[in-house]
């Protein structure tokens, strides 16, 4: 295992960092909710002054995958150029659809890091070679967040494979799922890179592969990688992560989409309900709260927000007055990139330009609409919440902390020190933030 990554800042000790926390097992935590009940991360920090920066770890390469946490272990993925050159990253509010030219061979890696002090526990190379498809200038080859249940960690690199390691870093299995072309369906040469993240539930790994040809949703056995079922989807490329929802009388996987938003039976892959239409580049993951499924997407003719009954069935329409399963909806103001956040009684939606809107989750009543910052920064990372506060991180690396509730109240604006594209994780009383080059733990005390 490699030893070439050095710890740049590690003032923390095992006793100074909270050692117990609820798992944050996949993108945005359990069910992509983004909420850490009982956690108390700080609301203020400063990178340059080292205020509330517990430790910092340099991570080579370029990756927008989020950190995931189980117990005292953080798992991250990365992709780095074999020629040693720095990867291009162009942030900001712009509309280019052209991919990055050939960058040569890449090394795709998985790392386990001690969340108490930032030390690397193990690092393994999953794949080395020239990726079949390029990426967007704002994207990365390691855009899919890993998933873990504590015993295994699963990393997805699109066409370059699905990999499962045990908790000690031994490869348990790998799976080739074919050519997963994540291009803009109207301009197939605009390849942007795969980013849907795997989800682990019980003994299954769930993957959503909406691609140019042959889209599908599949469940694999966690221990062996054996495919348990695969359901074909008539769908254009999308970049969303599926959400598992378990309740009395229903075990379902909920997916975003353009031609096929919907839900499928967890154990069989059979379709339960379906909704057609909306924004034609779906990215945000579905979120479940208050017995409702919140789905948004954007681009093209629409940017909708849908609030759907978790027990919906059959073919749905967007009209809440005529469709029993559609509780409320708006045709505009939906999100392009960020997964929505439901915290308490309210739904929070933050656009790419940093416009934050708060709604009553059950009814859709708007409570406020407020711009974060001066409107000059893009927002790609999804928000998270804990202890009555909401955290929104801009691409420029500023995290806006807002008090939860129906009235806008900005608490602090914090500097992460670098551009930040990845959604943070919450572990105990710390935020685990991934910037362009670093992973750091933000918490009170040294």
C-alpha positions in Angstrom: 0.0 0.0 0.0 1.2 3.5 -0.9 2.8 5.8 1.7 3.3 8.8 -0.6 0.5 10.9 0.9 1.6 13.0 3.8 -0.3 14.4 6.7 -0.1 18.2 6.4 -1.9 19.2 9.6 -2.9 16.9 12.5 -3.3 18.8 15.7 -6.0 16.4 16.8 -5.6 13.4 19.1 -8.0 10.5 19.5 -9.4 11.9 22.7 -10.1 15.4 21.2 -12.4 14.1 18.4 -15.8 12.6 19.1 -15.3 8.9 18.4 -18.9 7.7 18.2 -21.4 8.9 15.6 -24.3 7.7 13.5 -23.1 6.2 10.2 -23.0 8.4 7.1 -22.9 5.4 4.7 -23.4 6.8 1.2 -23.9 10.1 -0.7 -25.6 12.6 1.7 -25.8 10.0 4.5 -28.7 7.6 5.1 -31.4 7.8 2.4 -29.6 10.8 1.0 -31.3 12.9 3.7 -28.3 15.1 4.5 -29.5 15.3 8.1 -27.4 14.1 11.1 -29.7 13.8 14.1 -28.0 14.5 17.4 -24.7 15.8 15.9 -23.4 19.2 16.8 -20.8 20.4 14.3 -19.5 23.9 14.6 -21.1 26.8 12.8 -17.8 28.8 12.5 -14.4 27.9 11.2 -11.5 29.5 9.3 -9.0 27.6 7.2 -6.2 30.2 7.1 -6.5 30.9 10.9 -6.9 27.2 11.6 -9.9 27.9 13.7 -11.8 24.7 14.4 -9.7 22.8 11.8 -9.0 19.5 13.7 -6.9 17.9 11.0 -6.2 18.1 7.2 -5.1 15.4 4.8 -3.8 16.0 1.3 -5.6 13.8 -1.3 -4.0 13.6 -4.7 -5.9 13.7 -8.0 -9.3 15.1 -8.8 -12.5 13.8 -7.3 -16.0 15.2 -6.5 -17.1 12.1 -4.7 -18.3 12.7 -1.1 -16.6 11.2 1.9 -18.7 8.5 3.7 -18.2 7.5 7.3 -18.7 4.4 9.4 -17.6 4.5 13.0 -14.0 5.8 13.1 -13.4 5.3 9.4 -13.8 7.7 6.5 -13.8 6.3 2.9 -13.0 8.4 -0.1 -12.2 7.8 -3.8 -10.0 9.7 -6.2 -8.6 9.6 -9.8 -5.2 10.9 -10.6 -3.3 11.3 -13.8 -0.4 8.8 -14.3 1.7 11.4 -16.0 1.8 13.5 -12.9 0.2 16.6 -14.4 -2.5 18.4 -12.5 -6.1 17.8 -13.6 -8.0 20.7 -15.1 -10.9 22.0 -13.0 -13.0 24.9 -14.2 -15.6 26.1 -11.7 -18.1 28.9 -11.9 -21.4 29.7 -13.6 -20.9 28.9 -17.3 -22.7 26.8 -19.9 -20.0 25.0 -21.9 -20.9 21.4 -23.0 -17.5 20.4 -24.3 -15.6 17.6 -22.5 -12.0 17.8 -21.4 -9.6 16.5 -24.1 -7.7 13.2 -23.6 -5.9 13.2 -20.2 -4.2 9.9 -20.7 -4.0 7.1 -18.1 -5.6 7.5 -14.8 -5.3 5.6 -11.5 -8.6 5.1 -9.7 -8.1 4.7 -5.9 -10.1 3.9 -2.8 -8.8 5.1 0.6 -9.7 4.5 4.3 -8.8 7.3 6.7 -9.0 7.4 10.5 -11.5 10.1 11.3 -9.9 10.9 14.6 -6.5 12.1 13.2 -6.6 11.9 9.4 -4.1 9.0 9.2 -4.4 6.7 6.2 -5.5 3.2 7.3 -5.2 1.8 3.8 -5.3 2.8 0.1 -5.9 0.5 -2.8 -5.8 1.0 -6.6 -9.0 -0.3 -8.2 -8.1 0.4 -11.9 -5.4 1.9 -14.0 -5.8 2.9 -17.7 -7.2 5.4 -20.1 -10.9 6.0 -19.4 -13.3 5.0 -22.2 -15.2 8.3 -22.0 -14.0 11.9 -21.1 -15.3 14.1 -18.4 -16.7 17.7 -18.1 -14.3 20.5 -17.2 -16.3 20.9 -13.9 -16.5 17.1 -13.4 -14.1 14.3 -12.3 -13.6 10.7 -13.1 -14.2 9.9 -9.4 -17.6 11.7 -9.1 -19.6 8.8 -7.7 -19.5 8.6 -3.9 -18.6 5.2 -2.3 -21.1 3.3 -0.1 -20.3 1.3 3.0 -22.0 -0.9 5.7 -18.9 -1.1 7.9 -17.9 -4.5 6.6 -17.6 -3.6 2.9 -17.0 -0.4 0.9 -18.2 -0.2 -2.7 -16.7 2.2 -5.2 -18.2 2.9 -8.7 -16.1 4.3 -11.5 -18.7 4.0 -14.3 -17.4 2.1 -17.4 -14.2 1.4 -15.5 -16.0 -0.8 -13.1 -17.7 -1.4 -9.8 -15.4 -2.5 -7.0 -16.0 -3.9 -3.5 -13.4 -4.0 -0.8 -13.7 -5.4 2.7 -13.0 -3.3 5.8 -9.2 -4.2 5.7 -8.8 -3.1 2.0 -8.9 -6.5 0.4 -10.7 -6.7 -2.9 -13.8 -8.8 -2.4 -15.1 -8.6 -6.0 -15.2 -6.4 -9.1 -17.9 -6.0 -11.8 -17.8 -4.8 -15.4 -21.2 -3.2 -16.1 -20.3 -2.4 -19.7 -19.9 0.9 -21.5 -21.8 3.5 -19.4 -21.8 6.6 -21.7 -23.0 9.6 -19.6 -23.3 12.2 -22.4 -25.8 14.9 -23.1 -28.4 12.9 -25.0 -29.0 15.8 -27.6 -25.2 16.1 -28.3 -23.7 12.6 -27.8 -20.1 14.0 -28.2 -20.6 16.0 -25.0 -19.4 13.3 -22.7 -19.5 14.5 -19.1 -18.6 11.5 -17.0 -20.6 9.0 -14.8 -21.7 10.2 -11.3 -24.6 8.1 -10.0 -23.5 6.6 -6.6 -24.1 3.1 -5.4 -26.3 2.4 -2.4 -26.1 -0.5 0.0 -29.2 -1.8 1.7 -29.1 -5.1 3.7 -27.3 -7.6 1.5 -27.8 -5.6 -1.8 -25.8 -3.0 -3.8 -28.2 -0.9 -5.8 -26.9 0.9 -9.0 -28.7 3.2 -11.3 -27.1 3.3 -14.8 -29.0 5.8 -17.0 -26.9 6.0 -20.1 -27.0 6.8 -23.8 -28.0 3.2 -24.8 -29.3 0.4 -22.6 -30.2 2.2 -19.3 -31.0 0.0 -16.3 -31.5 -0.3 -12.6 -29.8 -3.3 -10.9 -29.3 -5.0 -7.6 -26.2 -7.1 -6.8 -25.3 -9.3 -4.0 -23.0 -7.3 -1.6 -20.7 -10.2 -0.7 -20.2 -11.7 -4.1 -21.2 -9.1 -6.7 -23.7 -11.6 -8.3 -26.4 -9.8 -10.2 -29.7 -10.4 -8.4 -32.0 -8.6 -10.9 -31.8 -6.0 -13.6 -34.7 -3.8 -14.8 -34.4 -2.0 -18.2 -35.2 1.7 -18.2 -36.2 3.7 -21.3 -34.1 6.7 -20.2 -31.6 9.2 -21.4 -28.3 9.7 -19.4 -28.9 11.0 -15.9 -26.6 11.6 -13.0 -28.8 10.9 -10.0 -28.3 8.5 -7.1 -31.2 6.1 -6.2 -32.9 6.3 -2.7 -34.2 3.2 -0.8 -37.4 3.7 1.2 -38.7 1.1 3.6 -42.1 1.4 5.2 -45.1 -0.7 6.2 -46.4 -2.4 3.0 -43.6 -1.2 0.7 -39.9 -1.7 0.1 -39.0 0.5 -2.8 -36.1 2.1 -4.7 -36.9 5.6 -5.9 -35.1 7.1 -8.9 -35.0 10.5 -10.6 -35.1 10.7 -14.4 -36.4 12.5 -17.4 -38.4 9.9 -19.3 -38.8 7.7 -16.3 -39.0 9.1 -12.7 -40.3 6.3 -10.6 -40.1 3.6 -7.9 -39.3 -0.1 -8.1 -39.7 -3.0 -5.7 -36.5 -3.5 -3.8 -36.5 -7.3 -3.9 -37.6 -7.8 -7.5 -37.0 -4.6 -9.5 -40.7 -4.5 -10.6 -42.0 -1.0 -11.4 -44.4 0.5 -8.8 -45.0 4.0 -10.1 -43.8 6.2 -13.0 -43.7 9.8 -13.9 -42.6 11.2 -17.3 -41.2 14.6 -18.0 -39.5 17.5 -16.2 -35.9 18.8 -16.6 -34.0 16.8 -19.1 -30.6 16.6 -17.2 -31.6 15.0 -13.8 -29.0 15.1 -11.2 -30.5 15.5 -7.6 -31.3 12.4 -5.6 -34.8 11.7 -4.4 -35.4 12.6 -0.8 -38.1 11.1 1.4 -39.7 12.9 4.4 -43.2 13.4 5.8 -44.5 10.4 3.8 -43.6 12.3 0.6 -41.0 11.8 -2.1 -39.3 15.1 -3.1 -37.9 15.1 -6.6 -36.4 17.9 -8.6 -34.5 18.3 -11.9 -33.8 21.0 -14.4 -32.7 22.0 -17.9 -34.7 22.3 -21.1 -38.3 23.3 -20.9 -38.8 22.7 -17.1 -37.3 22.9 -13.7 -40.0 21.2 -11.6 -40.4 20.3 -7.9 -42.5 17.2 -7.2 -43.9 16.1 -3.9 -45.2 12.6 -4.4 -47.1 10.2 -2.0 -44.7 7.5 -0.9 -47.5 5.0 -1.5 -48.3 6.2 -5.1 -49.0 3.6 -7.7 -49.2 3.4 -11.5 -48.7 6.3 -14.0 -48.6 9.7 -12.4 -49.0 13.2 -13.8 -47.7 16.5 -12.6 -51.2 17.9 -11.9 -51.9 17.5 -8.1 -55.6 18.3 -8.7 -56.2 15.3 -10.9 -53.4 12.9 -9.9 -53.9 11.2 -6.5 -50.2 10.3 -6.1 -49.0 13.9 -6.7 -49.5 15.9 -3.5 -48.1 19.2 -4.8 -45.8 20.4 -7.6 -44.3 23.4 -9.2 -43.2 23.5 -12.9 -40.3 25.9 -12.1 -37.7 26.8 -9.4 -36.4 23.3 -9.3 -32.7 22.4 -8.8 -30.2 21.5 -11.5 -27.4 20.1 -9.4 -28.2 20.1 -5.7 -30.2 17.4 -3.9 -33.0 19.1 -1.8 -32.9 19.2 1.9 -35.9 18.5 4.2 -35.2 19.4 7.8 -38.0 19.6 10.3 -41.1 20.9 8.7 -39.3 22.6 5.8 -38.0 21.9 2.4 -34.9 23.9 1.3 -33.9 24.2 -2.3 -30.6 25.9 -3.4 -29.9 26.7 -7.0 -26.6 26.7 -8.9 -26.5 30.4 -8.5 -27.0 30.2 -4.7 -30.7 31.2 -4.5 -32.1 29.5 -1.5 -35.9 28.9 -1.2 -37.7 27.6 1.9 -41.1 25.8 1.6 -43.4 24.1 4.0 -42.6 20.5 3.1 -46.2 19.1 3.3 -47.9 21.9 1.4 -45.3 23.6 -0.8 -46.1 27.0 0.7 -43.1 29.3 0.1 -41.7 30.9 3.3 -38.7 32.9 1.9 -36.4 33.2 -1.1 -32.9 34.5 -0.5 -29.6 34.7 -2.3 -26.5 33.4 -0.6 -23.5 35.7 -1.2 -23.4 38.1 -4.1 -24.5 35.8 -6.9 -21.0 35.4 -8.4 -20.3 31.8 -7.2 -21.7 28.5 -8.3 -23.1 26.0 -5.9 -22.7 22.3 -6.8 -22.3 20.5 -3.5 -25.6 19.6 -1.8 -26.5 21.0 1.6 -26.5 19.1 4.9 -28.0 19.9 8.3 -27.6 19.3 12.0 -28.4 20.9 15.4 -30.8 23.5 13.9 -28.4 24.7 11.2 -28.1 24.3 7.4 -24.8 24.2 5.6 -24.5 25.4 2.0 -21.1 25.2 0.3 -20.1 27.2 -2.8 -17.7 26.1 -5.5 -15.4 28.9 -4.4 -15.1 27.1 -1.0 -17.3 29.3 1.2 -19.8 27.5 3.5 -22.9 29.5 4.4 -24.4 28.5 7.7 -28.1 29.3 7.9 -30.5 28.8 10.9 -33.2 26.3 10.1 -36.8 27.6 10.1 -39.3 29.6 8.1 -37.3 32.9 8.4 -33.9 33.5 6.8 -31.2 34.0 9.3 -27.5 33.8 8.2 -25.3 32.6 11.0 -21.8 32.6 9.5 -19.8 32.4 6.2 -16.8 30.1 6.5 -13.7 29.7 4.4 -12.7 26.2 3.4 -9.4 27.4 1.8 -10.0 25.9 -1.7 -12.7 25.3 -4.3 -15.2 22.8 -3.0 -17.4 20.6 -5.2 -18.1 17.6 -3.0 -21.0 17.3 -0.5 -19.6 17.2 3.1 -20.3 14.4 5.6 -21.2 14.8 9.3 -19.5 12.5 11.8 -20.2 13.0 15.5 -19.7 16.7 16.2 -17.5 17.2 13.1 -18.0 18.2 9.5 -15.9 16.1 7.1 -15.2 18.5 4.1 -13.5 17.6 0.9 -12.0 20.5 -1.0 -10.0 20.4 -4.3 -6.9 18.9 -2.7 -7.7 18.1 0.9 -9.9 16.2 3.2 -10.4 18.0 6.6 -12.2 17.6 9.8 -14.0 20.7 11.1 -14.9 20.6 14.8 -14.5 22.5 18.0 -11.2 22.2 19.7 -7.8 21.2 18.4 
